[in-house]
Amino acid sequence: MLQEIEHDTVSGRLAEIAEIAADLFSVTVGEVEAARSFVDDVEADSLLVIELLSHLEKRYGITIPEGELFRLVDLRSTYDVVAEHAGW
């Protein structure tokens, strides 16, 4: 039961991050979810990735060092960075 709750929480947070990224990158959630690279697959430039970082910090009340930007390459790695800094 606990694993189900944790999975639902992770799934929900992944979906939320995907929605934020899709809105910023002007693409669909499906495109964000399928992207292996935000830069290559959805043409998000470095300024959009910085903006994504800012939105995630505000949404989750966390601070992510700019040195972590290089890790925000796809949905899963972005979730991992947020999770690390949010203590999830």
Helices and strands as residue ranges (DSSP letters): H 2-25, H 29-34, H 38-41, H 46-60, G 66-71, H 75-86
